[in-house]
């Protein structure tokens, strides 16, 4: 089992944790051992270094789970650059925003993706580049000796308002997160981890890092159906699978040969709570698997996990702090909430990110000094989520203080949905709300006032948004009204609409 060494190292040295001849990566082209992973990381880093970019330049990647996509999170920092992964399912508007906001100097992508963009989507000072430009047998850059506090990555995540914001992560954030997860999941070199989550998602990226921290093998998978996942578990001999609740719903509906289901020894969940019924179903379908429910946020990587032996007795709990993290329930006055008393979840320790990229105002709101009674101190993440800590030391989630919509494991800004709805002129006003849904967690409902006939407006709007928004951001339902409620300040009364739609 991976030991908890609190001393961080440069994230690009991860390949050196595995035995050179052991398999590190399994993909469509075959298997790559740790020696090959180190060489490929060094070759990509050398190519990046030869592009004559300024130290600290941002390198964006908009790729499926190719080998390049898997090594860029290490190769870019090795070259003194900052990696900015972009979810491959995002459409041009979101891609253009991330490229412009990050100030990316290079976009690693594919020809087919470039042609889907329009003029101006890629800033003039950002050059598209392709995997074919890199010679994997070319020069190799050796592992770096980077300062653990140096910026290594910017992961974009939606906030409660506005467009996605970039969370700044250091080498230390990434390294200690990998060590922490590998330790509490008890990963060993014999494990094979099937990576089905996006690499732009901190949960998905950490599957690479924590697997390699344990000297184990990861098999990245771009899947279309649950059946693809079932086949991949069998094909690669997967022992570990991470998912979000909507994915588990799909996988539980799929046909699993008993011998394939029995391969899985470890299931991990984040991005939403598992219901007791889902826990029971997972236990039945995967009888040999330990189940690890987890709670996290990109700004602090991950906060809690519930040990497998506690899941059945405490299905409502999100668990205890993960290694290296300090998690607290805090009253509005900054004092510690009593056991059983609701408080804001505050996360301190070395997993706390460095703030939001080029956004000091929002950074100051979310990243603030830890409470005076904190053991770790320093800057903490004030999550905006309400939790209670029980007498048993287990935390339980109460609710979100912001207006985020969590659908199919994705955190979605209602403001971004509303901006997209209003952009084409079909609606004059719109409010996006997350409504409880058994399959998605929350489904997106838009309450709007139409310009002209509402039925015609909805037809045009759905057609346009299919082009402009990824599938997970598509509204499931529209409710058209002659007038939307307003509060005393003349603003749209979101709270009243949400209460009405969710009652």
C-alpha positions in Angstrom: 0.0 0.0 0.0 1.2 3.5 -0.8 2.8 5.2 2.2 1.7 8.7 3.3 4.8 10.8 2.7 3.8 14.5 3.1 6.8 15.7 1.1 5.5 16.6 -2.4 7.5 16.1 -5.6 7.2 17.5 -9.1 4.2 15.8 -10.7 6.2 14.9 -13.8 8.3 12.4 -11.7 5.2 10.1 -11.3 6.4 7.6 -13.9 9.5 6.9 -11.8 7.3 5.4 -9.0 6.5 2.3 -11.1 8.8 -0.7 -11.9 10.2 0.1 -15.4 9.0 -3.1 -16.9 5.5 -3.1 -15.3 2.5 -1.9 -17.4 1.5 1.7 -16.7 -1.0 2.4 -19.5 -3.3 0.2 -21.6 -5.0 1.7 -24.7 -6.1 0.9 -28.2 -2.5 0.8 -29.4 -1.4 -1.7 -26.8 0.4 -1.5 -23.4 3.0 1.0 -22.3 5.3 0.2 -19.5 6.6 2.7 -16.9 9.9 3.0 -18.8 7.9 3.9 -21.9 5.6 6.2 -20.0 8.7 8.1 -18.7 10.2 8.2 -22.2 7.0 9.5 -23.8 6.6 12.2 -21.1 10.1 13.3 -21.7 9.7 13.3 -25.5 6.5 15.4 -25.3 8.2 17.8 -22.8 11.2 18.1 -25.1 9.0 19.0 -28.1 7.1 21.5 -26.0 10.4 23.1 -24.8 11.5 23.4 -28.5 8.4 25.6 -29.2 10.2 28.6 -27.6 7.4 29.5 -25.3 7.7 31.6 -22.2 8.0 29.8 -18.9 4.6 29.4 -17.4 2.8 29.6 -20.7 -0.5 27.7 -20.8 -0.8 24.6 -23.0 -4.4 23.7 -23.7 -5.5 20.2 -24.7 -8.8 19.4 -26.4 -8.5 15.7 -27.0 -10.1 12.3 -26.5 -8.1 9.9 -24.2 -5.1 9.5 -26.5 -1.6 8.8 -25.1 -0.8 12.4 -25.6 -3.8 13.5 -23.5 -2.6 11.1 -20.8 1.0 12.4 -20.6 0.4 16.1 -21.2 -0.5 16.7 -17.5 3.1 15.6 -16.7 4.9 16.7 -19.8 3.8 20.3 -19.8 4.9 21.0 -16.2 8.2 19.2 -16.9 8.8 21.8 -19.6 8.0 24.6 -17.2 4.5 25.1 -18.7 1.0 24.9 -17.4 -1.5 22.4 -18.6 -5.1 23.4 -19.3 -7.3 20.3 -20.2 -10.5 21.0 -22.0 -13.4 18.5 -21.8 -13.6 16.9 -25.3 -17.5 17.0 -25.2 -17.5 20.8 -24.9 -18.7 22.8 -27.9 -17.0 25.8 -29.6 -18.4 28.5 -27.2 -17.0 26.9 -24.1 -13.7 26.0 -25.8 -13.3 29.6 -27.0 -13.9 30.9 -23.5 -11.3 28.6 -21.9 -8.7 29.4 -24.6 -9.2 33.2 -24.2 -9.5 33.2 -20.4 -6.4 31.0 -19.9 -4.4 32.9 -22.5 -3.3 29.6 -24.0 -0.3 29.8 -26.2 -0.8 26.3 -27.8 -3.8 24.1 -28.3 -3.1 20.4 -28.7 -6.0 18.9 -30.6 -7.1 17.1 -33.7 -7.9 18.3 -37.2 -11.5 17.2 -36.9 -11.9 19.4 -33.8 -10.3 22.4 -35.3 -12.7 22.5 -38.2 -15.6 22.6 -35.8 -14.5 26.0 -34.5 -15.2 29.3 -36.1 -13.1 32.3 -36.9 -12.0 34.0 -33.7 -12.6 30.9 -31.4 -8.8 30.3 -31.3 -7.1 33.6 -30.2 -4.5 34.9 -32.6 -1.7 34.3 -30.2 -2.7 30.6 -29.7 -1.3 28.1 -32.2 -3.1 24.8 -32.9 -0.8 21.8 -32.8 -1.3 18.1 -33.4 0.0 14.8 -32.0 1.6 14.0 -35.4 4.0 16.8 -34.9 5.6 15.1 -31.9 8.3 12.4 -32.5 7.9 9.9 -29.6 11.4 8.6 -30.4 13.0 12.1 -30.5 14.9 14.0 -27.8 13.9 13.4 -24.2 13.7 16.0 -21.4 14.7 14.5 -18.0 12.5 14.8 -15.0 12.3 18.3 -13.5 13.2 19.6 -10.1 10.3 22.1 -10.1 9.3 23.9 -7.0 6.3 22.0 -5.6 4.5 25.2 -5.2 4.9 26.1 -8.8 1.7 26.3 -10.9 1.3 23.0 -12.9 -2.3 23.0 -14.1 -5.5 25.0 -14.5 -8.7 23.0 -14.4 -11.9 24.8 -15.5 -15.0 24.3 -13.4 -18.4 26.1 -13.5 -19.2 28.5 -10.7 -22.6 29.4 -9.4 -22.7 32.3 -11.7 -21.1 33.1 -15.1 -18.8 31.0 -17.3 -16.3 28.4 -16.1 -13.4 29.6 -14.0 -9.9 28.2 -13.9 -8.7 26.6 -10.7 -4.9 26.9 -10.3 -3.2 23.7 -9.1 0.4 23.3 -8.0 2.7 20.3 -8.4 2.1 19.8 -4.6 -1.7 19.8 -5.0 -1.5 17.2 -7.7 1.2 15.0 -6.1 -0.3 14.9 -2.6 -3.8 14.3 -4.1 -2.4 11.3 -5.9 -0.6 9.9 -2.8 -3.7 10.5 -0.6 -6.1 8.6 -2.9 -3.7 5.8 -3.7 -3.2 5.3 0.0 -6.9 5.2 1.2 -8.0 3.2 -1.8 -5.2 0.7 -1.0 -4.1 0.6 -4.6 -1.3 -1.9 -5.4 0.9 -2.5 -8.5 -1.3 -5.4 -9.5 -4.4 -3.2 -9.9 -5.8 -2.1 -13.2 -7.9 1.0 -13.2 -10.5 1.6 -15.9 -10.6 5.4 -16.5 -14.0 6.3 -17.9 -14.2 9.9 -16.5 -13.0 13.0 -18.5 -9.4 13.9 -17.9 -10.4 17.5 -17.6 -12.3 16.6 -14.4 -10.1 16.5 -11.3 -11.6 13.1 -10.4 -10.8 11.7 -13.8 -7.3 13.2 -14.0 -6.5 11.8 -10.5 -7.2 8.3 -11.7 -4.1 8.6 -13.9 -2.0 10.1 -11.1 -3.1 7.9 -8.2 -2.8 4.8 -10.3 0.8 5.7 -11.3 1.6 6.7 -7.7 0.8 3.1 -6.8 2.9 1.7 -9.6 -0.3 0.3 -11.1 -1.9 0.3 -14.6 -4.6 2.6 -16.0 -6.8 1.9 -19.0 -8.4 5.2 -20.3 -11.7 4.6 -22.1 -13.8 6.9 -24.3 -17.1 5.0 -24.1 -20.5 5.5 -25.8 -22.6 3.0 -24.0 -22.6 1.1 -20.7 -21.9 -2.0 -22.7 -18.6 -0.5 -23.8 -17.6 -0.3 -20.1 -18.6 -3.9 -19.4 -16.5 -5.1 -22.4 -13.6 -3.0 -21.3 -13.6 -4.3 -17.7 -13.3 -7.8 -19.2 -10.8 -6.9 -21.9 -8.3 -5.1 -19.6 -9.0 -7.1 -16.4 -10.0 -4.0 -14.5 -10.0 -4.2 -10.7 -11.1 -0.6 -10.1 -13.8 1.6 -11.6 -14.7 5.2 -10.7 -18.1 6.7 -11.6 -20.7 9.3 -10.8 -24.3 8.3 -9.9 -25.9 8.6 -13.4 -23.2 6.3 -14.7 -23.9 3.7 -12.0 -27.6 3.8 -13.0 -26.6 2.9 -16.6 -24.1 0.3 -15.5 -26.6 -1.4 -13.2 -29.1 -1.6 -16.2 -26.5 -3.2 -18.4 -26.0 -7.0 -18.7 -22.9 -8.1 -16.7 -21.6 -11.6 -17.0 -21.0 -12.8 -13.5 -17.3 -13.4 -14.1 -16.8 -9.9 -15.5 -18.6 -8.2 -12.6 -16.5 -10.3 -10.2 -13.3 -8.8 -11.6 -14.0 -5.5 -9.9 -12.5 -5.2 -6.4 -13.0 -1.5 -5.9 -15.7 1.0 -6.9 -15.4 4.8 -6.2 -18.1 7.4 -6.4 -18.1 11.2 -6.4 -20.0 14.0 -8.2 -23.2 13.3 -6.2 -24.5 11.0 -3.5 -25.4 7.4 -3.9 -28.9 6.4 -2.7 -29.3 3.5 -0.3 -31.1 1.6 -3.0 -28.1 2.2 -5.4 -25.7 1.0 -2.7 -27.7 -2.2 -2.3 -27.8 -2.7 -6.1 -24.0 -2.2 -6.4 -23.4 -4.6 -3.6 -25.5 -7.2 -5.4 -24.1 -6.7 -8.8 -20.4 -6.4 -7.8 -20.1 -8.7 -4.7 -16.3 -8.7 -4.6 -16.0 -4.9 -4.8 -15.3 -2.5 -1.9 -17.4 0.7 -2.3 -15.8 4.1 -1.6 -18.3 7.1 -1.6 -16.4 10.4 -1.8 -17.1 14.2 -1.6 -14.9 16.7 -3.3 -14.6 20.1 -5.0 -12.0 21.1 -7.6 -10.8 24.0 -5.4 -9.6 21.5 -2.8 -9.4 18.4 -4.9 -11.3 16.1 -2.5 -12.4 16.5 1.1 -13.9 13.3 2.5 -14.3 9.6 1.8 -16.4 6.9 3.5 -14.5 3.7 4.3 -16.1 0.6 2.7 -16.8 -1.0 6.1 -18.9 2.0 7.1 -21.1 2.3 4.0 -23.9 0.0 5.0 -24.3 1.4 8.5 -24.0 5.0 7.4 -25.4 5.4 3.9 -26.2 9.0 4.4 -22.6 10.0 5.4 -19.9 11.5 3.2 -17.2 10.2 5.6 -14.1 11.7 7.2 -11.3 13.9 5.8 -9.0 12.2 3.3 -5.3 12.0 4.2 -3.6 15.5 4.2 -6.9 17.3 4.4 -8.5 19.1 7.3 -12.3 19.4 7.0 -14.5 21.5 9.3 -18.1 22.4 9.9 -18.1 26.2 10.6 -20.8 28.5 11.9 -21.4 31.9 10.2 -19.4 33.6 13.0 -16.3 31.4 12.3 -16.6 29.2 15.3 -16.8 25.4 15.2 -20.3 24.0 14.8 -21.3 21.6 17.5 -21.8 17.9 16.7 -25.1 17.6 14.7 -25.2 21.3 14.1 -25.2 22.5 10.4 -22.2 24.5 9.3 -20.3 25.4 6.2 -17.8 22.9 5.0 -14.4 24.4 5.1 -11.3 22.6 3.8 -7.7 23.4 4.9 -4.4 21.8 4.2 -1.9 21.2 1.3 -4.6 20.1 -1.2 -6.2 23.6 -1.3 -5.7 25.1 -4.7 -3.9 28.4 -5.4 -7.1 30.3 -6.3 -8.9 31.2 -9.5 -6.9 32.1 -12.5 -6.9 35.9 -13.1 -9.9 36.4 -10.8 -8.8 37.9 -7.5 -12.3 38.9 -6.6 -13.8 35.4 -6.7 -10.6 34.0 -5.2 -11.0 36.3 -2.2 -14.6 35.1 -1.8 -13.8 31.4 -1.8 -10.2 31.2 -0.6 -10.0 32.8 2.8 -8.0 32.3 6.0 -8.9 29.1 7.9 -10.8 29.6 11.2 -8.5 30.5 14.1 -9.1 27.1 15.7 -8.0 25.2 12.6 -5.1 22.7 13.2 -3.6 23.4 9.8 -4.4 27.1 9.4 -3.4 29.0 6.3 -5.7 29.6 3.4 -8.8 27.4 3.3 -11.6 26.8 0.8 -15.0 27.9 2.1 -17.1 25.6 0.0 -20.6 27.1 0.4 -21.9 23.7 1.1 -23.7 22.9 4.4 -22.7 19.8 6.4 -23.1 18.4 9.9 -20.4 16.5 11.7 -21.8 13.8 13.9 -20.6 12.5 17.3 -19.1 9.6 15.3 -16.8 12.0 13.4 -18.6 11.4 10.1 -19.7 14.3 8.0 -23.1 14.4 6.4 -24.1 16.6 3.5 -27.1 18.9 4.0 -27.3 21.1 0.9 -25.7 23.7 -1.4 -25.9 27.3 -0.6 -25.3 28.4 -4.2 -27.5 27.8 -7.3 -25.3 25.2 -9.0 -27.1 22.5 -11.0 -25.5 19.1 -10.6 -26.6 16.9 -13.5 -25.1 13.6 -14.6 -22.1 14.3 -12.4 -21.5 17.7 -13.9 -21.5 21.0 -12.1 -23.4 23.4 -14.3 -23.7 27.1 -14.0 -27.4 28.2 -14.4 -26.1 31.6 -15.6 -24.3 29.9 -18.5 -27.4 28.0 -19.5 -29.5 31.2 -19.3 -26.9 33.1 -21.4 -27.1 30.4 -24.1 -30.9 30.4 -24.0 -31.1 34.2 -24.5 -28.4 34.4 -27.1 -30.6 33.5 -30.1 -33.5 35.9 -29.4 -36.2 33.1 -29.0 -36.7 34.1 -25.3 -36.8 37.5 -23.6 -36.1 36.3 -20.1 -35.0 32.9 -18.7 -34.1 31.2 -15.4 -32.4 27.8 -15.3 -33.2 25.5 -12.3 -32.1 22.1 -11.3 -35.1 19.8 -10.6 -34.7 16.5 -8.9 -34.4 13.6 -11.3 -33.9 9.9 -10.4 -31.6 9.3 -13.3 -29.6 12.5 -13.6 -29.6 13.7 -10.0 -30.9 17.0 -11.3 -32.5 17.8 -14.7 -32.3 21.3 -16.2 -35.6 23.1 -16.4 -35.8 26.5 -18.0 -38.6 28.9 -17.0 -38.8 31.6 -19.7 -40.8 34.3 -21.4 -41.0 33.8 -25.2 -40.5 36.3 -28.0 -43.6 35.5 -30.1 -45.2 32.1 -30.1 -43.8 29.9 -27.3 -44.2 26.6 -29.2 -42.3 27.9 -32.2 -39.7 29.5 -29.9 -39.0 26.2 -28.2 -38.6 24.3 -31.5 -36.0 26.9 -32.7 -34.3 27.1 -29.3 -33.9 23.3 -28.9 -32.5 23.1 -32.4 -29.9 25.9 -31.8 -28.8 24.6 -28.4 -28.1 21.2 -29.8 -25.5 22.9 -31.8 -24.2 25.3 -29.1 -24.2 23.3 -25.9 -22.9 19.8 -25.0 -25.4 17.1 -24.2 -25.1 17.3 -20.5 -26.1 21.0 -20.6 -29.2 20.6 -22.7 -32.4 21.7 -20.8 -34.7 18.8 -20.3 -37.9 20.9 -20.0 -39.1 24.4 -20.8 -41.9 26.1 -19.0 -43.2 29.2 -20.9 -44.8 32.1 -19.0 -46.3 35.5 -19.8 -44.5 37.0 -16.9 -41.7 35.9 -14.5 -41.7 36.8 -10.8 -39.5 39.6 -9.5 -38.3 40.5 -6.1 -38.3 43.9 -4.4 -35.2 45.0 -6.2 -36.8 44.3 -9.6 -34.6 41.3 -10.2 -36.0 37.9 -11.4 -37.0 36.1 -8.2 -34.9 32.9 -8.6 -35.7 31.7 -5.1 -39.4 31.8 -5.6 -39.2 30.0 -8.9 -36.9 27.4 -7.5 -39.2 26.8 -4.5 -42.2 26.5 -6.9 -40.5 24.2 -9.3 -38.9 21.9 -6.7 -41.9 21.7 -4.2 
